[in-house]
């Protein structure tokens, strides 16, 4: 029979040291990790998905309103609707609200500045700023607020988020990333601080001006050192190696010469699998135009843009919104509709305040004093629903959830029903 093992003084000291190291490591991880400074409150029960509206209302009243500065149209093209929830985002908090009552169903709060939020895959994708820029990303289930995938990566201090249904794009002035639904990065484009493979990016030192994406093409407009005008590039949104972009085509657009009026410079309006639409500002007596390019970035054709739709100095730099059989592009002074296949102009609404959203097969377009009910095929105004927006003057972007219309008015979200 073996004698029982005896613990020496050295054994006890080693064990004590290990215990202290474990406690210190755990404390450091808590102090520096995401858990500290994060409060996540999930919904007691998932919010049910509202039934689609059977018809367009003839009258509207304000149901509720809430601050939502991080979803301002300067950052996101429409109010955030994630699954069954209207999402508002302000300060460091992302809140899921009941569409009709506005009551808070869930919340997610961090002690970091909130860069922006976008809806994708029935979730809300929230991006927070740390010392690496807008780099900390959390995906929140729309109906419950439960945390799903998370990621961190290098980023610019300000980013624009967008979703094409397959990928979320985060674009800053110098760097762009695309993520799939599990928050795995599928594309890294532009500035790379610590490249694994130097020279893997097609160009360096460029300023990213505008972008839009589909599940098969990403279009990016950029101004690169040594080039007289902006460059349009078409790239694979999910190349074999996320850090090595695959270009389908790239060309300098001679009409897009940089200057002091850069806010009204060219921009990507929309992209399909085979065509890209660019806004080309007026020059040398020529009016504002829409240029169409094929999937190798070669010019196909161009169309004049009506003077009543010309973007102004402070017009939003957001791509068009898919609305049924058309894309609707809010220029800042009105709406231009483009065919969803070839992106040729089909109709326009001068004076509109935003790109609109679809309800019951009709396009609801915000206009001064109300919402125009528009036929998607012809652009004809069928009716106008009065809306009192009080003293607010400015762009109005809209989303629809069930029979509720949600308007983004500057830093506020307002629900109408």
C-alpha positions as CSV (number, residue, x, y, z in Angstrom):
1,X,0.0,0.0,0.0
2,X,1.4,3.4,-1.0
3,X,2.0,6.0,1.6
4,X,-0.3,9.1,1.4
5,X,1.2,12.0,-0.6
6,X,2.6,14.7,1.6
7,X,2.4,18.3,0.6
8,X,5.5,20.3,1.2
9,X,5.7,24.0,2.0
10,X,7.0,24.6,-1.5
11,X,3.8,22.9,-3.0
12,X,1.6,25.2,-0.9
13,X,3.4,28.3,-1.9
14,X,3.2,27.3,-5.7
15,X,-0.5,26.6,-5.4
16,X,-1.1,30.0,-3.7
17,X,0.9,31.8,-6.4
18,X,-1.1,30.1,-9.1
19,X,-4.4,31.0,-7.4
20,X,-3.3,34.7,-7.2
21,X,-2.3,34.7,-10.9
22,X,-5.6,33.3,-11.9
23,X,-7.5,35.9,-9.8
24,X,-5.4,38.7,-11.2
25,X,-5.8,37.5,-14.8
26,X,-9.5,37.2,-14.4
27,X,-9.7,40.7,-12.9
28,X,-7.6,42.2,-15.7
29,X,-9.8,40.5,-18.3
30,X,-12.9,41.9,-16.6
31,X,-11.4,45.4,-16.3
32,X,-10.2,45.6,-19.9
33,X,-12.8,43.4,-21.6
34,X,-16.1,44.0,-23.2
35,X,-18.1,42.7,-20.2
36,X,-17.1,45.7,-18.0
37,X,-19.2,48.7,-18.9
38,X,-21.8,46.7,-20.8
39,X,-25.4,46.3,-19.7
40,X,-27.5,43.9,-21.8
41,X,-31.2,43.4,-20.9
42,X,-33.0,40.9,-23.2
43,X,-36.8,40.9,-23.8
44,X,-38.9,38.9,-21.4
45,X,-40.7,37.5,-24.4
46,X,-39.8,38.0,-28.1
47,X,-41.8,40.7,-29.8
48,X,-44.2,39.1,-32.4
49,X,-43.7,39.9,-36.0
50,X,-46.4,42.3,-37.2
51,X,-48.6,41.3,-40.1
52,X,-48.0,43.2,-43.3
53,X,-50.4,46.0,-43.9
54,X,-53.3,45.1,-46.2
55,X,-53.8,48.6,-47.4
56,X,-52.3,52.1,-47.1
57,X,-53.9,54.3,-44.4
58,X,-55.9,57.4,-45.3
59,X,-55.0,59.2,-42.0
60,X,-52.0,59.1,-39.6
61,X,-51.4,60.1,-36.0
62,X,-48.2,60.2,-34.1
63,X,-47.9,57.0,-32.0
64,X,-44.6,57.8,-30.2
65,X,-41.2,59.4,-30.7
66,X,-37.7,58.8,-29.3
67,X,-34.2,60.3,-29.7
68,X,-32.0,58.3,-32.1
69,X,-29.0,60.4,-33.1
70,X,-26.8,57.3,-34.0
71,X,-29.3,56.4,-36.8
72,X,-29.4,59.9,-38.3
73,X,-29.7,59.7,-42.1
74,X,-26.2,61.0,-42.3
75,X,-25.1,57.6,-40.9
76,X,-27.9,55.2,-42.0
77,X,-30.3,55.6,-45.0
78,X,-33.5,54.8,-43.1
79,X,-34.8,54.2,-39.6
80,X,-33.6,50.8,-38.2
81,X,-36.3,48.1,-38.3
82,X,-34.8,44.8,-37.2
83,X,-37.3,41.9,-37.5
84,X,-40.2,42.7,-35.2
85,X,-38.6,45.7,-33.6
86,X,-38.0,49.4,-34.2
87,X,-34.5,50.1,-33.0
88,X,-33.4,53.5,-31.6
89,X,-29.8,54.3,-30.8
90,X,-28.5,57.2,-28.8
91,X,-25.5,57.9,-26.6
92,X,-24.1,54.4,-25.8
93,X,-27.5,52.6,-25.9
94,X,-29.3,50.6,-28.5
95,X,-33.0,50.0,-27.6
96,X,-35.6,47.7,-29.2
97,X,-39.1,49.1,-29.1
98,X,-42.5,47.9,-29.7
99,X,-43.6,49.4,-33.1
100,X,-47.0,50.6,-32.0
101,X,-46.4,51.6,-28.4
102,X,-42.8,52.6,-28.5
103,X,-42.3,50.7,-25.2
104,X,-38.8,49.4,-24.6
105,X,-38.6,45.7,-25.1
106,X,-34.8,45.2,-24.7
107,X,-31.6,47.3,-24.4
108,X,-27.9,47.1,-24.9
109,X,-25.7,49.7,-23.4
110,X,-21.9,50.2,-23.4
111,X,-19.6,52.9,-21.9
112,X,-18.3,53.6,-25.4
113,X,-19.5,56.1,-28.0
114,X,-21.9,54.5,-30.4
115,X,-20.9,55.1,-34.0
116,X,-23.9,53.7,-35.9
117,X,-26.5,50.9,-36.2
118,X,-27.9,49.1,-39.2
119,X,-30.5,46.5,-39.7
120,X,-29.5,43.2,-41.3
121,X,-30.7,39.6,-41.2
122,X,-33.4,40.5,-38.7
123,X,-30.8,41.8,-36.3
124,X,-29.4,45.1,-35.3
125,X,-25.7,45.5,-36.0
126,X,-24.2,48.1,-33.6
127,X,-20.7,49.6,-33.9
128,X,-18.9,51.3,-31.0
129,X,-15.8,53.4,-31.0
130,X,-12.6,52.7,-29.1
131,X,-8.9,53.6,-29.6
132,X,-8.9,51.7,-32.9
133,X,-11.8,53.7,-34.3
134,X,-15.4,52.4,-34.9
135,X,-14.1,48.9,-34.4
136,X,-16.2,47.0,-31.8
137,X,-19.2,45.3,-33.4
138,X,-22.1,43.5,-31.8
139,X,-25.0,41.8,-33.5
140,X,-28.3,41.9,-31.5
141,X,-31.3,39.7,-32.2
142,X,-34.2,42.0,-33.3
143,X,-37.0,40.3,-31.4
144,X,-35.1,39.7,-28.1
145,X,-32.0,41.9,-28.0
146,X,-29.9,38.8,-27.2
147,X,-26.2,39.1,-28.3
148,X,-25.2,37.0,-31.2
149,X,-21.9,37.3,-33.1
150,X,-19.3,40.0,-32.2
151,X,-16.1,41.2,-33.8
152,X,-13.4,43.8,-33.4
153,X,-11.1,45.1,-36.1
154,X,-9.3,48.3,-37.2
155,X,-11.6,51.1,-38.4
156,X,-11.8,54.8,-39.1
157,X,-13.2,57.1,-36.4
158,X,-16.4,57.6,-38.3
159,X,-18.1,55.0,-40.6
160,X,-21.3,54.6,-42.7
161,X,-23.1,51.3,-42.3
162,X,-25.2,49.7,-45.0
163,X,-26.7,46.3,-45.8
164,X,-27.5,44.7,-49.1
165,X,-29.3,41.7,-47.6
166,X,-26.2,39.5,-47.8
167,X,-23.4,41.6,-46.4
168,X,-23.0,44.6,-44.1
169,X,-20.6,47.3,-45.3
170,X,-18.7,49.5,-42.9
171,X,-17.0,52.3,-44.8
172,X,-14.9,55.1,-43.5
173,X,-12.7,57.6,-45.3
174,X,-9.7,55.3,-45.6
175,X,-10.9,51.8,-45.0
176,X,-13.9,49.5,-45.8
177,X,-14.9,46.1,-44.6
178,X,-17.8,43.7,-45.5
179,X,-19.2,41.2,-43.0
180,X,-21.4,38.2,-43.4
181,X,-24.2,37.3,-40.9
182,X,-21.8,35.5,-38.5
183,X,-19.7,38.7,-38.4
184,X,-16.8,37.1,-40.3
185,X,-15.1,39.6,-42.5
186,X,-15.3,38.8,-46.2
187,X,-13.5,41.9,-47.6
188,X,-10.9,44.3,-46.3
189,X,-10.3,47.3,-48.6
190,X,-8.1,50.4,-48.4
191,X,-5.9,51.2,-45.5
192,X,-4.4,48.2,-43.8
193,X,-2.2,49.1,-40.7
194,X,-0.5,45.8,-40.4
195,X,-0.8,43.9,-43.7
196,X,0.0,40.2,-43.6
197,X,0.9,40.4,-47.2
198,X,2.3,43.8,-48.2
199,X,1.0,45.0,-51.6
200,X,-2.1,42.9,-51.4
201,X,-4.3,46.0,-51.8
202,X,-4.7,47.4,-55.4
203,X,-3.9,51.0,-54.3
204,X,-2.8,52.8,-51.2
205,X,-3.5,56.2,-49.6
206,X,-6.9,56.6,-51.3
207,X,-9.9,58.4,-49.8
208,X,-13.1,56.3,-50.1
209,X,-15.9,58.6,-51.3
210,X,-18.9,56.4,-51.8
211,X,-19.9,52.7,-52.2
212,X,-22.8,50.3,-52.7
213,X,-22.9,46.5,-52.8
214,X,-24.9,43.4,-53.9
215,X,-24.3,39.8,-53.1
216,X,-22.0,39.6,-56.2
217,X,-20.5,43.1,-56.7
218,X,-19.2,45.9,-54.6
219,X,-18.8,49.3,-56.2
220,X,-16.5,51.9,-54.6
221,X,-15.6,55.4,-55.7
222,X,-12.3,56.6,-54.4
223,X,-9.8,59.5,-54.8
224,X,-6.2,58.2,-55.1
225,X,-2.9,60.1,-54.9
226,X,-1.5,61.2,-58.2
227,X,-4.8,60.7,-60.1
228,X,-6.6,63.7,-61.5
229,X,-10.1,62.4,-60.9
230,X,-12.0,59.9,-58.8
231,X,-11.8,56.2,-59.6
232,X,-14.6,53.7,-59.9
233,X,-13.7,50.1,-59.0
234,X,-15.8,47.0,-59.0
235,X,-14.7,44.2,-56.7
236,X,-15.7,40.8,-55.3
237,X,-17.5,41.2,-52.0
238,X,-16.2,37.8,-50.8
239,X,-12.8,37.0,-52.4
240,X,-11.0,33.8,-51.5
241,X,-8.8,35.8,-49.1
242,X,-10.6,38.7,-47.4
243,X,-7.4,40.7,-47.2
244,X,-6.7,40.4,-51.0
245,X,-9.4,42.2,-53.0
246,X,-10.3,40.8,-56.4
247,X,-11.1,43.5,-59.0
248,X,-13.5,43.0,-61.9
249,X,-12.6,46.4,-63.3
250,X,-11.4,49.8,-62.4
251,X,-11.4,53.1,-64.2
252,X,-10.7,56.8,-63.5
253,X,-13.9,58.9,-64.2
254,X,-12.7,62.1,-65.8
255,X,-15.8,64.1,-64.9
256,X,-15.1,63.6,-61.1
257,X,-12.3,66.0,-60.5
258,X,-11.8,66.8,-56.8
259,X,-12.4,70.4,-55.6
260,X,-13.7,72.6,-52.8
261,X,-17.3,71.3,-53.4
262,X,-16.5,67.7,-52.6
263,X,-19.8,67.1,-50.8
264,X,-21.5,67.4,-54.2
265,X,-18.9,65.3,-56.0
266,X,-19.8,62.1,-57.8
267,X,-21.2,59.2,-55.8
268,X,-22.4,55.6,-56.3
269,X,-26.1,55.6,-56.6
270,X,-26.9,51.9,-57.1
271,X,-25.4,48.7,-58.2
272,X,-26.8,45.5,-59.6
273,X,-25.1,42.3,-60.8
274,X,-24.2,43.9,-64.1
275,X,-24.6,47.7,-63.9
276,X,-23.5,50.6,-61.7
277,X,-25.1,54.0,-61.6
278,X,-23.0,57.0,-60.8
279,X,-24.0,60.6,-60.1
280,X,-21.9,62.9,-62.3
281,X,-22.1,66.6,-61.2
282,X,-22.6,69.4,-63.7
283,X,-19.5,70.6,-65.5
284,X,-18.5,72.9,-68.5
285,X,-22.1,73.7,-69.2
286,X,-23.3,70.1,-69.1
287,X,-26.2,69.4,-66.6
288,X,-26.1,66.9,-63.7
289,X,-26.1,63.4,-65.1
290,X,-26.4,59.7,-64.2
291,X,-23.7,57.6,-65.7
292,X,-24.1,53.9,-66.2
293,X,-21.1,51.5,-66.1
294,X,-20.9,47.8,-66.8
295,X,-19.5,45.1,-64.5
296,X,-16.0,45.9,-65.6
297,X,-16.4,49.6,-64.8
298,X,-16.6,50.6,-68.5
299,X,-19.0,53.4,-69.4
300,X,-22.3,52.3,-71.1
301,X,-24.4,55.4,-71.3
302,X,-25.5,58.5,-69.4
303,X,-28.7,60.4,-68.7
304,X,-29.4,64.0,-67.8
305,X,-30.8,64.7,-64.3
306,X,-33.5,67.3,-64.1
307,X,-32.4,70.6,-62.6
308,X,-35.2,70.3,-60.0
309,X,-33.4,67.2,-58.6
310,X,-29.8,68.5,-58.5
311,X,-28.0,67.6,-55.3
312,X,-27.0,70.5,-53.1
313,X,-23.9,71.2,-51.0
314,X,-25.2,69.4,-48.0
315,X,-27.2,66.6,-49.8
316,X,-26.9,63.2,-48.2
317,X,-24.3,60.8,-49.7
318,X,-26.4,57.7,-49.5
319,X,-27.1,55.1,-52.2
320,X,-30.5,54.4,-53.6
321,X,-33.0,52.2,-51.8
322,X,-34.6,49.1,-53.4
323,X,-38.3,49.6,-53.5
324,X,-40.2,46.9,-55.4
325,X,-39.4,47.1,-59.1
326,X,-37.3,50.3,-58.8
327,X,-34.4,51.9,-56.9
328,X,-35.4,55.3,-55.3
329,X,-32.5,57.7,-55.0
330,X,-33.0,60.8,-52.7
331,X,-30.8,63.5,-54.1
332,X,-31.5,66.0,-51.3
333,X,-34.0,68.0,-53.5
334,X,-36.2,65.1,-54.7
335,X,-36.4,61.5,-55.6
336,X,-35.2,59.9,-58.9
337,X,-36.4,56.3,-59.6
338,X,-34.2,53.9,-61.5
339,X,-35.2,50.6,-63.2
340,X,-34.1,47.8,-60.9
341,X,-32.4,45.9,-63.7
342,X,-30.7,48.3,-66.0
343,X,-30.7,51.3,-63.6
344,X,-32.1,53.7,-66.3
345,X,-34.2,56.6,-65.0
346,X,-38.0,55.9,-65.1
347,X,-39.7,58.7,-63.1
348,X,-39.0,61.4,-60.5
349,X,-40.6,63.4,-57.7
350,X,-39.1,66.9,-57.3
351,X,-39.5,68.3,-53.8
352,X,-39.7,64.9,-52.0
353,X,-38.0,64.8,-48.6
354,X,-36.7,61.2,-48.7
355,X,-36.5,58.1,-50.7
356,X,-39.7,56.5,-49.3
357,X,-40.7,52.9,-48.3
358,X,-43.2,50.4,-49.6
359,X,-46.5,49.5,-47.9
360,X,-49.2,47.3,-49.4
361,X,-47.6,47.6,-52.9
362,X,-47.4,51.4,-52.9
363,X,-44.4,53.7,-52.3
364,X,-44.9,56.1,-49.4
365,X,-42.8,59.2,-50.1
366,X,-42.4,61.9,-47.5
367,X,-43.2,65.3,-48.9
368,X,-43.8,68.7,-47.2
369,X,-47.0,68.5,-45.0
370,X,-47.5,64.8,-45.6
371,X,-46.7,61.5,-47.3
372,X,-47.4,60.9,-51.0
373,X,-48.8,57.5,-52.0
374,X,-47.1,56.7,-55.3
375,X,-47.6,54.1,-58.0
376,X,-44.3,52.2,-58.2
377,X,-44.5,51.7,-62.0
378,X,-45.5,55.1,-63.1
379,X,-44.5,57.4,-60.3
380,X,-48.0,58.9,-60.3
381,X,-49.2,60.3,-57.0
382,X,-52.4,58.4,-56.0
383,X,-53.1,60.2,-52.7
384,X,-51.4,62.3,-50.0
385,X,-51.7,61.5,-46.3
386,X,-51.4,64.7,-44.1
387,X,-48.6,64.6,-41.5
388,X,-47.9,67.4,-39.1
389,X,-44.1,67.5,-38.5
390,X,-44.3,70.7,-36.4
391,X,-41.2,72.9,-36.7
392,X,-39.0,70.2,-38.3
393,X,-37.6,71.2,-41.6
394,X,-35.2,68.8,-43.3
395,X,-34.8,65.3,-44.9
396,X,-37.2,62.6,-43.7
397,X,-36.3,58.9,-44.3
398,X,-38.9,56.2,-43.7
399,X,-39.3,52.5,-42.9
400,X,-42.4,50.4,-42.7
401,X,-43.1,47.7,-40.1
402,X,-46.6,46.1,-40.3
403,X,-49.1,49.0,-40.5
404,X,-46.7,51.5,-38.8
405,X,-44.7,54.1,-40.7
406,X,-41.5,55.1,-39.0
407,X,-39.9,58.5,-39.9
408,X,-36.3,59.6,-39.1
409,X,-36.4,63.4,-38.6
410,X,-32.9,64.5,-37.8
411,X,-32.0,63.0,-34.4
412,X,-35.5,61.8,-33.7
413,X,-37.5,58.7,-34.7
414,X,-41.3,59.2,-35.0
415,X,-43.8,56.4,-35.4
416,X,-47.1,57.0,-37.3
417,X,-50.1,54.8,-37.5
